[in-house]
Amino acid sequence: MIVDKNINPERDLYYLGGKLIEVLSQKRKNEIDYLELYRLFNKKENVSINLYSLTLDWLFVSGVVTKGETGKIKKCF
């Protein structure tokens, strides 16, 4: 769920999307491997690969990331 009135707002996609953007912002390279990004993100926020994938999908739909030419995740900012 994108926004929910639950007791764990740190599991909402808005919150996790912001945290994932922070991780991407710290990388100098414009592209990053899917599993490498998950490893870095999981150090900051302890999330499952499924929740990570949903968050990444949210950022893709929002236009924050796209698929790079080599199949890696490419920042659009």
C-alpha positions, 0 to 999 in steps of 0.5 A: 500500500502506498499510504495507509493509516497503520502503526508502521509508517516506516513500511509505506512506499512513500517513506521507503522510497525516500530512503531509497532515494537517499541511498541512490543519492550517495552513489557517484555512479549513475547506474547501479546493480539491482542486488547491490542496491538492495544490499546497500538499502537493506543496511539502512532499512531492514526490508524484504526483497519483496518490499524493496522491489515494490519500492523500486517499482514505485520509484520507476512509476514516479520517474525517479529511476529507469532501466539503464542500457546495461540492465542496471538501475539508472538514476533520473536525478 
